[in-house]
Amino acid sequence: MNGVNISFDNSQTYINIALQPSEFDSEVNIKDVYARLDEGECKGLYISEASLKSAVDTANHFFKTNDGTVVQERIGERRNAEVEFRISEDSMKATLIITTPYGGKLPNLKSIKALAVKNNIHRGLSVKRIVSMLEQARVAPPGALVDDVVAKGLPPRNGRSSRFIPLVPNALDRILRPQSNDGQRVDMRNLGEVICIKANIPVLRRTEPSKGRSGFDVRGGKLQPSPGEWVEFKMGSGTAVSDDDANILVSVIAGMPKYKDQIMNVDDTFTCNGVNVGSGHVNYDGAVLVNGDVTEKMQIKAAGDVTVNGFVESAYIESGGDIIITEGAMGKVNDNSSDYTCKLVAAGSIHVQHGQGIDVQCSGSITVGRQLAYSRLRCGGGVTVGQLDKPMGNLFACEIISQDKVEAGTLGAVSGSTLKIDFSQGFNLLLERKDSLDELLRQLRENNLKHKEKIDIIRNKRVPEELRPKVNDALELFNNESALLEWLELKAVEVKNAKEAYQTDIKLVANKRLYSGVSAKLNNRNWRSEREYDRAKVFYDAHQWVYEPIV
């Protein structure tokens, strides 16, 4: 390429070009110049596209007009790497940006650390990440950007508010946790003593709130935590704050302790050695403890928990709390399975060691120690047959309405007796809640939008002084409506998440065997086992029931 001369200055830093139109054979093509620059010492150096184009265009113009003026231009240079730190607005992280060099030098770790200090980055700097970025920059093409977060602050950990620790277990918790003999083997028949405490016994302890842990930002500033708060006792019935320790709740009466929703109650307890014709029915405004059997056609109605340390036969038990039967419950069923002689109704949960021919209804969960058959169950939670950590009991020939998983060792029986499990009720309640919330939100959004337009018009106009109070009232109403809309939006998201979680949670789990005749239902989606399976689970996914073996 005649008439084109490319050279470095004396410092070997800058690239100069000299174009002599009088020596051109034809117009210079800029692509040919780039090809020449990409050879030898100029390869990988920075080239200014604008400067080179300007020089070539001027020289070509001189060539066409037979002007022999030499065109000289600085078109490039050898550039070192560029280093920049960017600190976030909250000063909790710093990002390092390295622009790779054009034939120049790459900084070392020491210089980058010094530059970080110069940029007021004093804490949380990661040497490992900087070294990794330098390694990436060495192999990256010239002018490439390598960026990453290299410094992070430590957010403060706020103090934890005071917590409540029950000092006596609920009767149901104790029953579901078999006692160990000599601290080793667990005896499934040893369910411990049913607790009934005396007066002036500590039942609940309040822990002291913690101060939290301070943090720091990348600039070295200290971030103070918010200390935890003292949470006041929610006083339940039969309890009082101790005279000796303000953080201890004690019982004021003898009775049965019940801790729920951070409230400790000590229910006045009626204790008897059995409920039969001799004792008569029991109707008590408190807890009931029966150290014996409940015989046929007897009734127990209690405002608190009902604990039967014995057997229940064809009786009616109604509780405002939990029902605990440490042995078993049995009743008779008519031919069309519509009437049961043994009925258990509870506002809380129900535990039976084993059951047959019983009608169970509760708002909580149902747990069975060993086996449940020929019964009808309706609960607001799940059904577990066997130990809680790994249920291995038997469940067959029952009709169940559940709102959580049903788990047992064996589901169904060899005879093929039907086990029907319906999860529709809880799901439909959520759907109704969601539909009503969505409709309410739709109306509120429309009204809020109309009101916003009116408020904007009022704000853009000059309001007479005598109307100012009315305008302020209207603004306050609009702000209240907007706050209500925001709250409802959050509630709608909660209900939507609850609906999705419900579909994830419902399932059948058989830890030993799943026999034919077991069916699961969620509205119009049904699944039925037509043969015998080994350990398996059946869950709801993508609007259909899915069978999956447990490996």
N, C-alpha and C positions, 0 to 999 in steps of 0.2 A: 504494500500500500504506500505509493510514493507521496511525499509531501506531508506525511503524518509522523510526528516525532513525540514520543511519550518519555518523560524523565522525572526523577525525584529531585527535590530541592537538596540543599547541602545537609540539612538535618535528617534526611531520609524519612521524613514524615509526610510531606505533601506531594501529590502527583500533579504534574503540569503537562499540558499538551500544547504543541506548536503546530499549526496547520498552515502550509504554504500553498495557496491556490495555484501559483504559477507552475508548480511541479505536479499537479493533479493530472491523471490520465482521464478521469471522469469524476462526476460528483461522488463525494465520500458517503458510503452507507454506514449509518450509526451502528448497525449490527456487526459490521466488520471491525469497528473500533472496539465494541464490547468483547468480541472474540479475542482480540489482541490483548485487551486488558486482563482477560481471564487466564493469561499465560504468564509464566515467570514470576517476577517479584510483586507484581500488582494483584496477583490472585488472592482473593479473600479480603481485600482492602475495601474501604468505603468509597463508592463512586457517586457523585452528585449527578443524578439524571438530568436535572434542569440545566446545570452548568455545561455538561457535555453536549446536550441538544442545542443549546444556544451557540456554542462554539462551532459545531458542525454546520448548523444552518447559516451562520454568518460566512463561513469559509466557502460553502457551496454557492452563496449569493455572489461573493467576490469572483469565484471561478466563472460563473455565467456572464458576469459583466467585464471579464478580462481585467480585473483589479488584482494586482499581485501583492496586496497588503497581507502580511503574516498575522494570523489570528493566534493569540496566546491566552490561555485560560487555566486556572487552577480547578481541576475537576474531581479531586479525591484526596483522601488522607488515610493515614494509619491511625485508627481510633482504639483507645483502651476501653475496657468494659465500663459500663455505667452502673452505679449502685444507688438504689433509692429505697428509703424506708417510708412506709405509710402506717400511721397509727390510727386506729379506729376512734370514733367520737367518744366512746366511753373509756378509752385508754386501756381496754382489757386485752387487746391483741395488736401485734405489729407485724406487718407483711414486708418481706424483703423482695425487691424486684431487681434482678440482674439482667442487663442488656449485654449479650455476649460481644466480645471485642471483634473489630475488623483488623486482624493482624497485630493488634496491640496486646497489652498485658491483662491478665485476669487477677483480681485482688486475692490475697491469701486470707486465711481465717483471722489472723491477728489484726489486719487492717479493717476487716468488716466489723469485728468486735469493737474496735476503736471508733469506727463510724457510728455504730449503734449507740455508744455512750454519748457521742457528739449530738445525736438526734434525741437525746434525753430518754433512752431506753436503758434502764438500770436493772430490771428484774425479769425473771421468766424467760431469759434468752436460751434457746436450744442450740448448743454447739453441734449436736448430731445432725440437725436439719440443715444448718448452714453448710457443713461438710458435704452433705448429700447434694445440695443445690450447686456447690462448686464443681462437683463431679459431673453433674448434668450439664453445666455450662461449658465444661471442657470439650464435650463431644457434640454440643449443639452447633448448628451453622451460625456464621457471623450475623449479628443483629437480632438474634432470637431472644425472646423474653422468657426468663425462668423466674417464677414467683411462687412463694409459699409463705405460710404463717410461721415465723421463727421465734416469736415471743408471745407468751400468754400470761395474763394476770391470774390471780387466784381469787375467785369470788368469795365474799364472806359467807360463812355458814351461820345462819340465824339460830339463835337459841331455841331450844325445844320447850314448849310450854309444859307445865306440870301434867303428869299422867296419873291415871288411877290404876292401882294394882289390887285386885281382889285377894284378900287373905284367906278366904274360904271358898271352895269350889261350888259351882251349881250342882244340884243333885244329878242332873242329866249328864253333865261333863264327867262326873265321878263314875256313873254307871257305865258310860261308854269307854272308860279306861280301866280295863281289868287290872287287879292288883298283882304284884309279883310276890312270890314266896322266897324268903331269904335273899331278896335282892337280885334273883337270877331268873328262874323260869316264871312265865306268866300263867296263872291259873284262871282259865276262862270262867270258872264257876265262882271265883272269889271276886265279887263286884264291890267290895268294900262296905263300910258302914254308911248307911244313909244319914247324912249330916242333919242334925237338929242342934242348934247352938243355944247356949244359955245367954242370959242378959249380961251386958257390960263386957262383951267379947269383941276385940278388934276385927272388923270385917272388911275394911277398905283403907288402903294407904294412898296418900297423895304425895307424889315425888316433887322435889324442888325443881323449878325451871332452870335450865342451863343458860349460861351467858352467851354461848355461841363461840365461833372462832373467827378471828379477824382475817382479812384478806389483803391483797395488794394489787395495784395495777402495774403495767409495764414501765411506767415512769417512776415507780418506786413509792407511790403514794399509798398510805395505809387506809384500808376500807374497814370501817367499823361495823360489826354485826348488830342486828336488833336482838336484844335479850328476850328470852321466852317470858311468857306471862303466867301469873298464878291463875289457875282455873278453879273457880268456886265449885264446891260440892253441890251436886244436884241431889238434894235430900229426898231419899225414898222413905217409905213407911217403915216404922220400927227401928229407925237409926237416929243417931245424934253424934255431933262432933265431941271427941274425947276432951275431958277437962284437963288432962295432962299433956296432950299433944294436939295442936290444931290441925295436923295433917293426918290424923287417924279418925276414922268413923267407927263407932262402936254400936252394938245392938242394944236397944233399950228394953227389948222383950225377948223371951225365949221363943225360938221359932226356926223356920227354914229359910236360909239365905238364898237370894236370887239376884244375880248381877246381869243387867241387860241395858244396853244403850247408855253406858256410863252411870247408871243409877243402881245403887244397891238397896234392895228391899229385904227386910226380914219379916216374912209373913207369920202372923200368928198361926200356930199349927195345931190342928186337931189330930190327936193320936189315938188309935184304937187297935185292938188285936184281931180285927176281922170285921167284915160287914156282912151280916147275915140276918136271918129272921129275928134272932134274939136282939141284935143291936139296932135294927131298923135302918131306914135310908139315912144318908148323910148329906146335909145341905149346910155348907159352912162358908163364911165370909173370910177366907184365908186359905192357908195350905192344909192339905189333908195327908196324913201318913198312916198307912194301914200295914201293920206288922202281922199279916195273915192273908187269908183268901177273901175274895169277894164272890159270894155265891149267886146262884141263879135268881134272876129277876130283881136284884138289888140295884139301888141307884146311889151314885155319888155326884154331888154338884159342889164345886168349890171355886172361889174367886182366884185362888192362887194355884200352885202346882199340886198335882195329885200323885203320890208315890205309893205303889202297892208292892210290898215286899212279900209277894206270894203269887197266887194264881187267880185269874178272873174268868168266871164261867157265866156266859149268857147274862151279863150285867150291862148297865148303862153308866158311863162315866163321862162327866162334862167338866172341863177345866178352863179357867181364865188364863192359865199358864201352860206348863208342860204336863204330859202324862207319862209316868215311868212305871212300867210293870216288870219287875225283876225276874219273874218266872215266865208265865205264858198267859195267853188269852184264847178262849175258845167259845164258839157259839154254833147255833144251828141256822141253816138257810132254807127258805122254802123252795119249791120246785123251780120256779122261774127266776130265782136269784134276785128277788126284789125286796125281800124282808129278812133282816138279820136280827138274831136275838141278842147279839153282843155288839154294842156300839161304843165307840170312843170318839169324843169330840173335844178338840183343844184349840185355844187361841195361839198356842206356841207349837212346840214339836212333840212327837210321840215316840217312845221307845218301848218295844215289846221283845222279850227274849225269844219267843216263838208264838205263832198264831195260826188259827184256822177258823174259818167261818166268821170273820169279824168285819164290821163296817167302821172304817177309820176316816176321820175328816179333821184336818188341821191346817193352820196357816203356815206352819214351818215345815220341817223335814220329817220323814219317817225313817227310823232305824230299827232293824230287826236283828236279834242276835244270831239265830240259827236258821229258821225256816218260816215261810209264810205261804199259805195255800187257801184256795177257795174263799177269797176275801175281796172286799171292795175298798179301794183307797182313793182319797181325794186330798191332795196336799199342795201347799204353795211353794214347796221346795222340791227336794229330790227324795228318792227311795234307795236305801242301802241295806243289804241283807248280808250280815257278817261283820268282821272287824272293820273299823273305818279305814285303816291303812291298806288292807287288802281283803275286800269282802269275798268270802268263799261259801256263803250260805245258799239256800235253795229258795227260789221264787217261782211258783207255777199256779195255774188255774185261778188267776185273779184279774179283776178289771181295775185299771189304774188310771187316774187323771193326775198328771204330774207337770211341774213347771221347771224341772231340772233333770239331771241324768238319773237313770235307774241302773243300779249296779249290784251284781250278785255273783256268786260262784257259778251257779247253774240257773239259766233262764229256761222255763218250760220243763216238760217231763217226757220220759220215754213213751208214755201213753199217747202223747200228742195233744194233751189237754190245752185249751186255748189260754194264752196270756196276752191280754189286750192292754196296750199302753197308749194313751191319748195325750198329746202335748198341746192340743189346740186351744184350750181355755185361756192359759196365760198369754199365748200369742195373740189371741183375738182381743184381749183386754188392752194389750199394747197397741194393736192396730186401731182400736176405737179411740184411745188416748191420742194417737198420732193424727188421726183424721180430724178430731175435734180441734186439736192445736193448730193444724194446718189451715183449717177454715177460719179460726179466730185470727191467725196471723194474716191471712189474705185480706180480711176485712180491715184489720188494724193498719196494714201497709197502705191500702187505698185511702183510708181516712187521714193517715199521717202525711201522705203525699199531697193531698188536697189542702190540708192545714198548713203545710210548709209553703205552698205557693201563696196562700193568703198572707202568711207571716212575712214572706219576702216582699210582697207588695206594700205591706204596712211599714216595713223597715225602710223602704226606699222613698217614703213620703214623709212630709213634715207633719208631725202630730201636734195638735193644739194641746196646751198645757193641761186643760181641764179633762182631756181624754187620756192623758198619760197613765193614770192608775189602771184604767181598763185595759190599755195595751200591755202593761206589765203583768196583769192577771192572765191575759191571753197567752203571753210568752211563757209564763209559769205552767199553765195548763199544757201547752205544746211540749215543753221540756219534760213534763211528767209523762205525757203520752209517748214521747220518744224513748224515755227510760224504760217504760213498760214494754214497748216493742222490742228493745234490746234484750230485756230479760226473757221475753217469750221466745226470741230467736235462740237463745242459749238453751231454754227448756226443750225446744223442738229438736235441737241437735242431740241433747241428752236422750230423748225418747227414741230418736233414730238409732243412736248407738246401742240403746237397750234392746231394741228390736233385733239388731244384728247380733248382739251378744247372746240373746235368747236362742237364736237359730244355731249358734256355735256351741252353746252349752248343752242343749238337749241331745241325749244319746242313750243307747243301750250298751252295757258292758257286761259280758259274760267271761269271768276269769277262769272257768273250767270248761263249761260246755253250753252250747246254745241248741235247743231242740226245736223240732218243727212245731208249728202252731203258735209261734210268738209273732205278734204284729205290733208295728209302730205307726202312729198316725199324727199328721200335722195338717189339719183341715182336709183338703182333697188329695193330699200326698200320702200314700200308704206303702208300707213294706211288710212282707210276711215271709217267715222262714218256711220253706217247703221241705227241708231235709235237716239232718243233724249236722252241726258244725262243731269244730273244736273251739278253743278260746277265740273270741271275736268281739268286735264292737260294731255297732250300727249307728251312724251319725248322719246329720242333715247338712248337705252341702250343695250349693248352686241349685236350689229349689228341688232337690230330690234326695231320697234316702240312699246312703252308700254303705255297703257291707265291706268290712276290712278285717282280715284275720289278725290276731295279736301274736306277734312273733316273739 
